[in-house]
């Protein structure tokens, strides 16, 4: 087994990710009920901010297995969060007015409008989610059925977003495309929060001394 310190760290990050999965869903879904009200925008902004610790929690849980893939997934989720923060902030009149008064601000508003039209942020989210669930599947850190559920759900949502880019008339955010994702995130978040992740055996050729794993 890996050292207790490493195992405890992974379990801590996994539980953080599980909690953030659930919090982000609750905050986002509640905010969507009031999309034009300041409360709704504030909740959606909070959801984008909470995506950052979610992404870090998943990355720190999985980076030991496939560091490059986990790093790419982290980057995608951070881009998603930044895109969501920009888009939500621009929805506040005082922010929009301030941005519209400068060339840089105008460029940001144009990006926000483009993102809204293309669902770019959602597409990036599906890529990051696919990569994280792929590493979950490879690492066997959670039950395989949860990994497969998340992987398939992420690919369905990705297909919907990609179809929208190719054919804008296609509804990228249709309920049918995102219900599997909702189920996957609720079940995975609940599992990580309650059970965390399974212990990881040390690589072959390692010995243990005073609770630490060392290579021969």
C-alpha positions in Angstrom: 0.0 0.0 0.0 1.0 3.6 -0.5 1.9 5.6 2.7 -1.0 6.4 5.0 -0.2 10.1 4.4 -0.7 9.8 0.6 -3.9 7.7 1.0 -5.4 10.2 3.5 -4.6 13.1 1.2 -6.3 11.4 -1.7 -9.3 10.6 0.4 -9.5 14.2 1.6 -9.4 15.6 -2.0 -11.9 13.0 -3.1 -14.3 14.0 -0.4 -13.8 17.7 -1.3 -14.6 16.9 -4.9 -17.7 14.9 -3.9 -19.0 17.8 -1.8 -18.3 20.3 -4.6 -20.1 18.1 -7.2 -23.2 18.3 -5.1 -22.9 21.9 -4.1 -22.3 23.0 -7.7 -25.4 21.1 -8.9 -27.6 22.5 -6.1 -26.4 26.1 -6.7 -26.6 26.0 -10.5 -30.0 24.3 -10.6 -31.4 26.8 -8.1 -29.9 29.7 -10.0 -31.4 28.5 -13.3 -34.8 29.0 -11.8 -34.2 32.8 -11.6 -32.0 33.4 -14.7 -32.7 37.2 -15.0 -32.9 38.0 -11.3 -29.8 39.2 -9.4 -30.2 36.2 -7.0 -30.2 33.8 -9.9 -27.1 35.3 -11.4 -25.3 35.4 -8.1 -26.0 31.7 -7.6 -24.8 30.8 -11.0 -21.7 32.9 -10.4 -21.2 30.9 -7.1 -21.5 27.7 -9.1 -18.7 28.7 -11.5 -16.5 29.7 -8.6 -17.2 26.4 -6.8 -16.1 24.6 -10.0 -12.5 25.5 -9.2 -12.2 23.5 -5.9 -14.2 20.7 -7.6 -11.6 20.6 -10.4 -8.7 20.7 -8.0 -10.2 18.0 -5.9 -10.6 15.7 -8.9 -7.1 16.5 -10.1 -5.4 15.8 -6.8 -7.4 12.6 -6.4 -6.4 11.2 -9.9 -3.1 12.8 -10.9 -1.0 9.9 -9.6 -2.5 7.6 -12.2 -2.4 9.6 -15.5 -0.9 13.0 -14.6 -1.0 14.4 -18.2 -4.6 13.4 -18.7 -5.6 14.7 -15.3 -3.8 18.0 -15.9 -5.6 18.4 -19.3 -9.0 17.7 -17.6 -8.1 20.2 -14.8 -7.3 22.9 -17.5 -10.6 22.2 -19.3 -12.6 22.6 -16.0 -10.8 25.8 -15.1 -11.5 27.3 -18.6 -15.1 26.3 -18.1 -15.1 28.1 -14.7 -13.5 31.2 -16.1 -15.9 31.3 -19.0 -18.9 30.9 -16.6 -17.6 33.7 -14.3 -17.1 36.1 -17.3 -20.5 35.3 -18.7 -22.3 35.7 -15.4 -20.5 38.9 -14.4 -21.4 40.5 -17.7 -25.0 39.9 -16.9 -24.9 42.5 -14.2 -25.8 45.9 -15.6 -23.1 47.8 -13.8 -20.4 45.3 -15.0 -21.8 45.4 -18.6 -21.7 49.2 -18.6 -18.2 49.3 -17.3 -17.0 46.7 -19.9 -18.7 48.4 -22.8 -16.8 51.6 -22.1 -13.4 50.2 -23.2 -12.0 48.2 -26.2 -10.9 45.3 -24.0 -14.3 45.3 -22.2 -16.0 45.2 -25.6 -13.9 42.3 -26.7 -14.9 40.5 -23.5 -18.6 41.2 -24.2 -18.2 39.8 -27.7 -16.6 36.7 -26.3 -19.4 36.3 -23.8 -22.0 36.7 -26.6 -20.1 34.1 -28.8 -19.9 31.7 -25.8 -23.6 32.0 -25.3 -24.4 31.4 -28.9 -22.0 28.4 -29.2 -22.2 26.9 -25.7 -18.4 26.8 -25.8 -18.1 26.7 -22.0 -20.4 23.6 -21.9 -18.4 21.9 -24.6 -15.2 22.5 -22.7 -16.9 21.1 -19.5 -17.9 17.9 -21.4 -14.2 17.4 -22.5 -12.9 17.8 -18.9 -15.6 15.6 -17.5 -14.9 12.9 -20.1 -11.2 12.9 -19.2 -11.7 12.8 -15.5 -14.2 9.9 -15.7 -11.7 8.1 -18.1 -9.0 8.3 -15.4 -11.5 7.2 -12.8 -12.2 4.1 -15.0 -8.5 3.4 -15.5 -7.6 3.8 -11.9 -10.5 1.8 -10.4 -10.7 4.4 -7.6 -14.5 4.2 -7.6 -16.9 1.4 -8.7 -16.7 0.8 -12.4 -20.4 1.3 -13.0 -20.0 4.9 -11.7 -17.0 5.5 -14.0 -18.8 4.1 -17.0 -22.0 6.1 -16.2 -19.9 9.3 -16.0 -17.9 8.5 -19.1 -21.0 7.7 -21.2 -23.0 10.7 -19.9 -20.0 13.0 -20.6 -19.8 11.7 -24.2 -23.5 12.2 -24.8 -23.3 15.8 -23.6 -20.2 16.3 -25.7 -22.0 15.0 -28.8 -24.9 17.4 -28.1 -22.6 20.4 -27.8 -20.5 19.4 -30.8 -23.7 18.9 -32.9 -24.8 22.4 -31.8 -21.5 23.9 -33.1 -21.9 22.2 -36.4 -25.6 22.9 -36.7 -26.7 25.7 -34.4 -30.4 24.7 -34.7 -29.5 21.6 -32.6 -30.5 22.1 -29.0 -27.2 21.6 -27.1 -28.7 22.0 -23.7 -31.7 19.7 -24.3 -32.9 17.9 -21.2 -32.4 14.4 -22.8 -28.7 15.1 -23.4 -28.0 16.2 -19.8 -30.1 14.0 -17.6 -27.4 11.2 -17.7 -24.8 13.8 -16.7 -27.0 14.9 -13.8 -27.4 11.3 -12.6 -23.6 10.7 -13.0 -22.6 13.7 -11.0 -25.1 13.1 -8.2 -24.1 9.5 -7.8 -20.4 10.1 -8.2 -20.5 13.1 -5.8 -22.4 11.1 -3.2 -20.0 8.2 -3.5 -16.9 10.4 -3.2 -18.3 12.4 -0.3 -19.3 9.3 1.7 -16.9 6.6 0.6 -14.0 8.7 -0.9 -11.7 6.4 -3.0 -10.3 2.9 -2.7 -6.7 2.6 -1.4 -4.1 2.2 -4.1 -1.5 -0.6 -3.9 2.1 0.5 -4.2 3.8 -0.2 -7.5 5.7 -3.5 -7.8 9.2 -3.3 -6.5 8.5 -1.0 -3.5 9.1 -1.7 0.2 7.7 0.0 3.2 9.6 1.6 6.1 8.0 3.5 8.9 4.7 3.7 7.0 6.3 5.2 3.9 6.5 3.6 0.5 10.0 3.5 -1.0 11.4 2.2 -4.3 14.0 -0.5 -4.4 
